[in-house]
Amino acid sequence: MINKSNNLLFSLMLVTSVLMAVSSNSWFMVWMGMEINIMSFMPMIISQKNINSKEASLTYFITQTIASMIMMMAIVMMMIDAKNINFNPSKTGEYMMMTALMMKSGISPFHFWMPKMMEGMNWWSCMILMTWQKITPMIMMSTLMKMNTITITAMILSIIVGAIGGLNQTSLRKLMAYSSISNNGWMMMAIMISENMWMIYFMFYSLMIMTFTMTMNQYKIYHMNQLVSMNENMIMKFIMSMNMLSIGGLPPMAGFLPKWMVIQYSSSMLQLMMVSTMTLLTLITVYYYLRIMFSAVILSYIEPKWNTNKKSTKQYNMMMITLSIMGLTAITMIMSMY
């Protein structure tokens, strides 16, 4: 961004476009809101200090434009099907709409643009992409999603790609991209249960991602070998390790709660085979979260007597502690209801 006024303008457009798309009752207005969303997010990606940000912005533009073209074609086909009086209407329009929405949100097998793109962005843009940019496609998918072969394949494939793809990564931004792809599969399962379930999952996921990205941005950490720079502050290392376990969904952390709720309701719907597969594949993702913790916490040097980094203020530490306590408090309250 060039200056703060532009940043404020595009942020307002980003928020307004999502609200417009979510609150509309027409697919054309949804498409228009998504187009405004694309044009407001692209300038926020570009940074004068990062050459790769221009490539990331172009990648995002091309991917989202292709998805928008498929979406517009799907809208036309759905309108044709609605006008035809036919007892066996074609489902091609709905399938094409699901394809466009999965491409926009980075659900496998339409995920290839996401890791490469996140590698060229800063942490703030990554946070927006992993949280706010998922709202419109996911809510629109909830109106079309049915339990069929395409949906089940997308869920399982997203978790497989998210688990296997993150194993050989040393870049934290690429690793979080694969983590986001894995969580997309869980969010689709939450949408199949109810929109309220998806909202609970999404709020917990957003809280954890915000905590992680703010911590990494504070210390300007982008790769695993840079995590030793956090040795000056044991409180932040403890908070980050708890957050990593929470993102991985390891009990009794707060991140386990939404996964537990999805597992419980899916089991009551007799989706035992799929839930078992998703749970076992998610255990692979816990491995690379533990690898981050190993680099940051276990490989610890002696804390220096003097500290040159004055940015790690007490207010920032207290904010991170508050976010962690909020998650632990929420899981305690909900567990007490059972």
N, C-alpha and C positions, 0 to 999 in steps of 0.2 A: 504493500500500500504506500501511496505517496505521502499522505498526511492523515491526521486523525479525523478530519471532517469527512473525507471519503470513506474512511473505515466506518464511521457512524452511519453514513448514508446507506452503504451496502449492507450493514448489519440490520438496519431497519427494514430494508427490502427483503432480506433473507427471512426475517420473522414474519413479515406481512404476507409473503408468497406462500409460506406453509399454512398460515391461518386461512388464507383465501382458498387454497386447494382443499383443505380438510373440511371447511364449512360449506362448500358448494354442493349442489345437488345435480350438477351436470358434469359429464366426463370432459366436455370441451373446456369448462372452467378449471377443472383439475389439471388438464394439459397446459392451460395458460399459466396457472400458478407454478407449475413445475418449470416452465420456460423462464419465468421471471426469477425463480430460484437459481437456475443454472447461471444466468447472466449476473446475478448478484454475488454468487459464490466464487466465480472465476477470478475477478480482480482481487479477492481476498487471499487467493492462493499465491499470486505472483508476489515475489519479494525481490528487491533490487540486489540484495546481498547473496541471493541463492540462484545460481544459474539453472539448476534442475527444476526450480519452481515453474519456469515457463513451459518446460516439457510436460510437467504434471498438469498444468492448466489446459494445455492443448489436448492431452490424453482424456481429461475429464470432459472437455467440450465435445470431442468426437464420439466418445462412448455415450454420453447423455443425448446427443443429437440423434444417433442411430436408434436409441431406445425411444426417443420422442416420435420418430418417424413410424416405428412399429406400433407405437401407442395410437397414433392418429389413424393408421390403417385399421387397427383393431376397433376403434370407435366407429368408423364407417361400417365395418362388417357387422358390428353389434346392432347398429341402427337398421341395417338391411334385414337382419334376422328378426328384429322386433316388429317390423312392418309386414313381414311375410306371415300370413296366417297358415301355420304349419304345425302339425302335432309333433314333429320330430325336427326341431330347429337345429341348425348347425352350431357346434360349440367352438368353431375355429376362432371366432372373434374373442371369446373369453380366454382361450389358450394363448392367443397372441398378446392380449392385455397382460396376462400373468407373466409372459416372457419379458415384456417391456418393463414391468414393475420389478421383476427379479434382477434385470440388468441394471436398473437405476439404483437398487439398494445393494448390489454386489453379492447376490446369492449365487452359489455354485449351481450350474456350470458357467455362469456369466460373471465370474469373479476375477478374471485375469488382469483387468485394468487396475484393481485396487491396490495390491502390494507395491507395484512399480510406481504408482501415482503417489502413495503416501511417503515413499522414500524421498520424494522431492519437495515435501511440504514441511513447514514448521509444526510444532506441537499444537498450537492453537487451531490451525486449520485441520489437523488430524482429529482433534477433539470434536470439531463441528461435523466433520465427515462421518465419524463413527457414531454420533448421537443425533444431532438435529436433522441431518440430511436423510435419516432413515424413517422419520415420522410419516411423511406423506406416502411413500411407496407402501409401507407396512399397513397403514390404515386403509388404503385403497385395496390392498390384497385381501383384507379381512372381508370385504364385500363380495369377493369372487371365489375365495379359497374353499375347496371341497376336498375331502379325503379320497384322493385317487392316486393312480400310479405316478403321475407327474409330480404331485406335491410331496409324496413320500420319498421319491427319488431325489428331489431337490433338498429335502431335510437331511437325509442320510449323507448325500454327497457333500453338502456344505460342512457337516461335522467331520467327515473324512478328510477333506481338503484342508480345513482349519487345523486339524490335528497333525497330519503328515507334513503339510507345508511349513509349519513353524519349527520343525525339529532342527533343520540345518541352517537356521537364520542366526546371524550375529547382530543384525540391525534391529533395534527395538521398535522402530516404526513399521518395518515389514512384519515383525513378529506380532505386533498389535493388530495389523491388518488381517493376518490369518486368524487371530483370536476373534476379531469382529465377524469374519466369515463363519467361524464355528458357532458364535452366538446367534447368527442369523437363523441357523437351523433350529435352535431352541426357541427363538422368537416366533418362527412359523408354527411350531408345535403349540406355543402359548396362544397364538391367534386361533388355531383350530379349536381350542377349549373355549375361550371367550375373549372379548376385547379388554375386559377388566384384568384378566390374567396377563395379557400382553403389556398393559400399562404398568402393572406392578413390576414385571420383569424388566421393562425398559427403564423405569425409574431407578431401580437398583443398579442396573448396568451403567446408566449414565452417571450415577454418583461415583461408582468405582473408576470409570474412565476419566472423569474430571479430576479425581484425586491423583491418579497415576500421571496424567499429562501435565498437571500443574507442578507436580514434583519433578518430573523430568525437565520441564521448561525452566524451573528455578535453577537447576544445576547445569543446564545446557548439555544434557546427556542424550546421545543418539545411538550409541553402540554399547555392547556389554562390557567391553574392556574399559569403558569410562566410568563404570559404576563405583570404582574405588575412590572417586573424588568425593563421595558422600561420607567418607570416614570421619570427617570433622564433626558430624552431627549424629549422635547415636539415636536421638529421638526420631529423626526423619528416616533413618534406616529401619527402625522398628515399625514405623507407620507404613513404609513402603512394603516391608515383608508381609505385614498383615493384609495390606491391600492386594498383594500378589496372590496370597492364599485365597482371598475373597473372590478375586476375578476367576481363579481356577475352579471355584465352586467347592472348596474343601470345607467340610463341617468342622467346627461350628461357626464359621465366619458368615458374615451377612450375605455374601454372594451365593452361599449354598441354599438360602431360603427360596428364591424364585425357582431354582432348578428342582428343589424338593417339592414345591407346590405343583409344578408341571408334571413331575413323576407321579405324584399322588393322584392327580385328576386323570392323567392318561391311563394309569393302572385301573382306575374305576371305570374307564371307557373300554377296558379289555384290549388296550394297545400294548400288550406286554412285550412282544417281540421287538417292536420298534423302540420302545423306551429302554429296553435292555441294551440294544445295539447303540443307541445314542449315549447312554451312561458309560458304557465300556470305552467308546471312542473318546469321550470327553476326558477320561483318565489320562490319555496321552498328552492332552494339553497341560495337565498339571505338571508334567515333567519339565517343560520348558519354562514354566513359571518358577519352579523350584531351582532351575538352573540360573535364573536371574537372581533369586535370593542367595544362591551359593556364591555368586560373584560379588554381591553387595554386602552380605552379612558375614558369611563364613570366612571368606578371604579378607580378613580385617587387619589393618595395620594399627600401630599404636597411635592413639589420638594425639595430635600435636598440641603443644602448650599455647602456641600462638595461632591465630585464625585470621587469614587475610580476606575471607569472604564475609562481608558485612551484610549481604542481602538476606541471609537466613535469619530473619528477625523473629522475635518471640510471638508477634501477632500472626505471622505466617504459620509457625509451628502450632499455635493454638487452633488455627482454622483447620489444619489437617487433622489434629487430634479430635476436634469436634465432629468432622465428617466421619471418622472411624467410629466414634462413640455412638453417633446417630444410627449407623448400620447395626452395631451390636445391640443397641437398645431396641431397634425395630424387631430383630429376630427374637429377642427375649420376650417382647410383648406378644408376638404372634404365637410363639410356642406355648405361652401361658394360656392361650385360648383353647388349646386342644386338651 
